Amino acid sequence: MAPPLVKILASSLAHPSYPICGSLTPIQPFQLFHGGGAIIRLQGLLESLTNETATLFENQAGEMSQLRQLALQNRMALDMMLAAQEGTCALINEECCVFVNNTYSDTFQCTKHLRKMAKNYSSGQGE
């Protein structure tokens, strides 16, 4: 007889023909609780997904950093071009703010934590 958690997990995997897709190998839900090392494969899949998520965050943080720099450079160029008319803020007659939030280091701290979690789970140490 399967433990209660196994029953809950098995019932939540609605249909056996819907694969749980990973980057390497799809795992059919009916295989999860019938041996074959499915738990080990799920552990590897979780580690892989965690690392891929961290990579995605790093790539987005790099792109956001470049876009932030581009926006500030464009603003400086526009202010120089409109200097004769007292700059961009005077021309549009609204409150101007050139602050662009920098979350680059926060994002890398998060990805560092994600990678540490993936490494710990793959070695069986948990969080």
Backbone as CSV, one residue per row, in Angstrom:
resi,resn,N_x,N_y,N_z,CA_x,CA_y,CA_z,C_x,C_y,C_z
1,MET,0.841,-1.181,0.000,0.000,0.000,0.000,0.882,1.239,0.000
2,ALA,0.539,2.208,-0.849,1.343,3.418,-0.992,1.092,4.379,0.167
3,PRO,2.141,5.100,0.611,1.961,6.107,1.653,1.002,7.203,1.173
4,PRO,0.347,7.948,2.115,-0.623,8.980,1.731,-0.061,10.026,0.778
5,LEU,1.190,10.476,0.996,1.780,11.479,0.122,1.890,10.968,-1.302
6,VAL,2.250,9.714,-1.448,2.354,9.119,-2.777,0.994,9.117,-3.455
7,LYS,-0.062,8.793,-2.696,-1.412,8.800,-3.260,-1.806,10.198,-3.718
8,ILE,-1.498,11.199,-2.900,-1.823,12.579,-3.265,-1.077,12.978,-4.525
9,LEU,0.216,12.696,-4.565,1.002,13.048,-5.745,0.509,12.311,-6.977
10,ALA,0.219,11.038,-6.828,-0.244,10.249,-7.967,-1.578,10.760,-8.474
11,SER,-2.481,11.134,-7.569,-3.790,11.623,-8.009,-3.692,13.002,-8.631
12,SER,-2.668,13.780,-8.279,-2.531,15.114,-8.854,-1.916,15.072,-10.249
13,LEU,-1.420,13.927,-10.660,-0.832,13.784,-11.988,-1.898,13.267,-12.950
14,ALA,-2.876,14.089,-13.174,-4.137,13.787,-13.837,-4.164,12.640,-14.828
15,HIS,-3.312,12.620,-15.800,-3.456,11.650,-16.882,-2.093,11.077,-17.241
16,PRO,-1.976,9.770,-17.402,-0.666,9.161,-17.655,-0.052,9.509,-19.003
17,SER,-0.811,10.099,-19.906,-0.219,10.418,-21.205,0.363,11.828,-21.247
18,TYR,0.238,12.588,-20.151,0.826,13.922,-20.104,2.218,13.811,-19.498
19,PRO,3.263,13.998,-20.281,4.609,13.862,-19.720,4.994,15.060,-18.870
20,ILE,5.825,14.806,-17.880,6.459,15.890,-17.147,7.774,16.113,-17.869
21,CYS,7.870,17.207,-18.608,9.011,17.400,-19.504,10.150,18.101,-18.793
22,GLY,11.335,17.627,-19.004,12.539,18.259,-18.523,13.425,18.565,-19.703
23,SER,14.594,19.087,-19.424,15.488,19.421,-20.521,16.122,18.171,-21.117
24,LEU,16.130,17.068,-20.362,16.798,15.875,-20.857,15.821,14.781,-21.273
25,THR,14.976,14.336,-20.357,14.096,13.205,-20.628,12.730,13.438,-20.018
26,PRO,11.649,13.276,-20.799,10.330,13.373,-20.181,10.066,12.153,-19.301
27,ILE,9.377,12.375,-18.195,9.022,11.289,-17.282,7.508,11.159,-17.309
28,GLN,7.024,10.003,-17.656,5.580,9.779,-17.662,5.096,9.666,-16.218
29,PRO,3.969,10.324,-15.879,3.488,10.276,-14.490,3.287,8.868,-13.948
30,PHE,2.843,7.922,-14.760,2.624,6.567,-14.244,3.926,5.874,-13.871
31,GLN,5.070,6.395,-14.336,6.369,5.812,-14.000,6.889,6.292,-12.649
32,LEU,6.331,7.380,-12.128,6.869,7.990,-10.924,6.888,7.048,-9.729
33,PHE,5.863,6.232,-9.607,5.731,5.430,-8.406,5.851,3.940,-8.696
34,HIS,6.465,3.608,-9.805,6.633,2.202,-10.163,8.106,1.868,-10.374
35,GLY,8.951,2.372,-9.502,10.372,2.050,-9.568,11.057,2.706,-10.752
36,GLY,12.138,2.103,-11.173,12.884,2.608,-12.322,13.698,3.852,-12.027
37,GLY,13.916,4.163,-10.768,14.751,5.316,-10.430,14.093,6.653,-10.722
38,ALA,12.768,6.690,-10.746,12.066,7.928,-11.097,12.368,9.056,-10.123
39,ILE,12.487,8.753,-8.837,12.770,9.790,-7.846,14.156,10.379,-8.099
40,ILE,15.116,9.531,-8.422,16.464,10.011,-8.737,16.421,10.895,-9.977
41,ARG,15.646,10.474,-10.977,15.530,11.280,-12.197,14.839,12.608,-11.901
42,LEU,13.838,12.588,-11.026,13.171,13.833,-10.649,14.123,14.761,-9.902
43,GLN,14.976,14.193,-9.072,15.960,14.992,-8.354,16.909,15.658,-9.347
44,GLY,17.351,14.904,-10.343,18.208,15.474,-11.383,17.479,16.522,-12.197
45,LEU,16.213,16.276,-12.477,15.405,17.238,-13.218,15.249,18.529,-12.427
46,LEU,15.000,18.414,-11.124,14.871,19.594,-10.270,16.171,20.394,-10.252
47,GLU,17.284,19.703,-10.146,18.582,20.385,-10.166,18.789,21.095,-11.499
48,SER,18.470,20.411,-12.587,18.620,20.992,-13.917,17.734,22.221,-14.090
49,LEU,16.478,22.119,-13.672,15.559,23.253,-13.792,16.002,24.428,-12.931
50,THR,16.519,24.142,-11.747,17.005,25.207,-10.873,18.187,25.923,-11.508
51,ASN,19.121,25.167,-12.072,20.272,25.779,-12.739,19.855,26.562,-13.980
52,GLU,18.899,26.031,-14.751,18.429,26.747,-15.934,17.719,28.039,-15.546
53,THR,16.976,28.014,-14.440,16.307,29.217,-13.953,17.337,30.263,-13.542
54,ALA,18.383,29.836,-12.849,19.445,30.758,-12.447,20.117,31.369,-13.668
55,THR,20.378,30.562,-14.691,20.992,31.070,-15.922,20.083,32.091,-16.592
56,LEU,18.791,31.811,-16.623,17.831,32.743,-17.209,17.856,34.076,-16.472
57,PHE,17.847,34.039,-15.132,17.901,35.271,-14.351,19.188,36.046,-14.626
58,GLU,20.307,35.344,-14.721,21.578,36.008,-15.006,21.550,36.686,-16.370
59,ASN,21.014,35.991,-17.372,20.931,36.567,-18.715,20.029,37.796,-18.733
60,GLN,18.898,37.724,-18.047,17.991,38.866,-18.003,18.610,40.034,-17.246
61,ALA,19.343,39.754,-16.182,19.999,40.818,-15.428,21.037,41.522,-16.290
62,GLY,21.786,40.762,-17.078,22.767,41.368,-17.982,22.101,42.240,-19.032
63,GLU,20.994,41.759,-19.586,20.267,42.533,-20.594,19.677,43.803,-19.981
64,MET,19.122,43.695,-18.780,18.548,44.869,-18.115,19.628,45.901,-17.809
65,SER,20.803,45.447,-17.453,21.908,46.364,-17.195,22.267,47.142,-18.453
66,GLN,22.313,46.442,-19.578,22.614,47.102,-20.849,21.514,48.081,-21.243
67,LEU,20.258,47.703,-21.043,19.143,48.595,-21.366,19.136,49.827,-20.465
68,ARG,19.463,49.649,-19.180,19.541,50.772,-18.257,20.607,51.758,-18.722
69,GLN,21.768,51.234,-19.128,22.843,52.093,-19.613,22.423,52.810,-20.894
70,LEU,21.764,52.111,-21.799,21.290,52.710,-23.044,20.294,53.833,-22.775
71,ALA,19.357,53.609,-21.852,18.357,54.631,-21.527,19.018,55.880,-20.957
72,LEU,19.983,55.695,-20.066,20.671,56.849,-19.484,21.505,57.593,-20.524
73,GLN,22.156,56.860,-21.425,22.929,57.509,-22.491,22.013,58.286,-23.431
74,ASN,20.865,57.702,-23.772,19.918,58.406,-24.636,19.392,59.661,-23.957
75,ARG,19.143,59.580,-22.664,18.671,60.743,-21.922,19.724,61.838,-21.911
76,MET,20.991,61.475,-21.715,22.063,62.474,-21.736,22.166,63.119,-23.104
77,ALA,22.087,62.319,-24.164,22.164,62.860,-25.522,20.992,63.794,-25.801
78,LEU,19.797,63.434,-25.377,18.620,64.275,-25.580,18.752,65.580,-24.810
79,ASP,19.253,65.516,-23.582,19.468,66.739,-22.800,20.481,67.659,-23.471
80,MET,21.537,67.087,-24.041,22.537,67.906,-24.741,21.932,68.566,-25.975
81,MET,21.132,67.815,-26.708,20.511,68.363,-27.916,19.500,69.462,-27.576
82,LEU,18.845,69.348,-26.428,17.816,70.313,-26.046,18.315,71.328,-25.021
83,ALA,19.630,71.427,-24.860,20.208,72.342,-23.876,19.807,73.788,-24.150
84,ALA,19.686,74.177,-25.414,19.302,75.550,-25.760,17.891,75.867,-25.263
85,GLN,17.061,74.858,-25.129,15.690,75.071,-24.634,15.567,74.651,-23.171
86,GLU,16.664,74.663,-22.445,16.756,74.353,-21.020,16.554,72.874,-20.700
87,GLY,16.791,72.013,-21.657,16.771,70.578,-21.404,15.416,69.930,-21.574
88,THR,15.409,68.636,-21.413,14.209,67.826,-21.643,13.091,68.172,-20.668
89,CYS,13.416,68.326,-19.394,12.381,68.582,-18.384,11.657,69.900,-18.648
90,ALA,12.395,70.937,-19.008,11.765,72.226,-19.297,10.886,72.129,-20.539
91,LEU,11.311,71.348,-21.509,10.557,71.231,-22.758,9.239,70.485,-22.558
92,ILE,9.241,69.409,-21.815,7.996,68.656,-21.628,7.189,69.173,-20.438
93,ASN,7.780,70.067,-19.651,7.100,70.755,-18.556,6.472,69.777,-17.559
94,GLU,7.198,68.745,-17.223,6.741,67.766,-16.241,7.896,67.429,-15.310
95,GLU,7.553,66.743,-14.237,8.594,66.289,-13.322,9.459,65.256,-14.037
96,CYS,10.760,65.437,-13.967,11.671,64.514,-14.647,12.462,63.710,-13.625
97,CYS,12.667,62.478,-13.970,13.455,61.600,-13.123,14.314,60.729,-14.026
98,VAL,15.615,60.744,-13.791,16.501,59.924,-14.614,17.000,58.701,-13.850
99,PHE,16.417,58.450,-12.683,16.815,57.293,-11.893,16.251,56.026,-12.521
100,VAL,17.128,55.053,-12.746,16.708,53.739,-13.218,17.216,52.737,-12.185
101,ASN,16.290,52.026,-11.557,16.638,51.107,-10.475,17.615,50.030,-10.956
102,ASN,18.635,49.777,-10.159,19.642,48.777,-10.492,19.480,47.574,-9.564
103,THR,18.944,46.487,-10.107,18.753,45.266,-9.313,19.754,44.181,-9.708
104,TYR,20.802,44.579,-10.395,21.796,43.641,-10.921,22.390,42.771,-9.814
105,SER,22.876,43.392,-8.738,23.526,42.606,-7.678,22.511,41.751,-6.919
106,ASP,21.282,42.259,-6.737,20.248,41.454,-6.077,19.941,40.199,-6.884
107,THR,19.861,40.353,-8.196,19.568,39.217,-9.066,20.677,38.177,-8.970
108,PHE,21.928,38.625,-8.946,23.029,37.674,-8.858,23.093,37.000,-7.493
109,GLN,22.682,37.689,-6.439,22.599,37.034,-5.126,21.539,35.935,-5.153
110,CYS,20.425,36.223,-5.815,19.352,35.232,-5.940,19.823,34.019,-6.744
111,THR,20.504,34.250,-7.856,20.961,33.127,-8.677,22.042,32.323,-7.951
112,LYS,22.855,33.007,-7.165,23.868,32.303,-6.368,23.176,31.365,-5.376
113,HIS,22.104,31.848,-4.759,21.344,31.019,-3.817,20.680,29.843,-4.542
114,LEU,20.113,30.085,-5.727,19.488,29.006,-6.500,20.497,27.910,-6.831
115,ARG,21.679,28.313,-7.285,22.706,27.326,-7.634,23.176,26.548,-6.393
116,LYS,23.267,27.242,-5.260,23.658,26.569,-4.016,22.591,25.549,-3.616
117,MET,21.314,25.932,-3.750,20.226,25.001,-3.443,20.293,23.773,-4.342
118,ALA,20.520,23.996,-5.642,20.592,22.872,-6.586,21.732,21.935,-6.213
119,LYS,22.876,22.512,-5.855,24.031,21.698,-5.480,23.745,20.914,-4.198
120,ASN,23.129,21.574,-3.218,22.818,20.907,-1.948,21.810,19.786,-2.135
121,TYR,20.788,20.032,-2.950,19.789,18.988,-3.166,20.373,17.812,-3.937
122,SER,21.280,18.096,-4.865,21.863,16.987,-5.626,22.783,16.137,-4.750
123,SER,23.348,16.756,-3.708,24.210,15.989,-2.808,23.439,15.448,-1.601
124,GLY,22.112,15.706,-1.557,21.274,15.173,-0.491,21.318,15.950,0.804
125,GLN,21.813,17.194,0.774,21.925,17.988,1.995,20.711,18.873,2.243
126,GLY,19.794,18.986,1.287,18.642,19.875,1.442,19.062,21.313,1.343
127,GLU,18.256,22.226,1.923,18.553,23.651,1.842,19.659,23.981,2.806
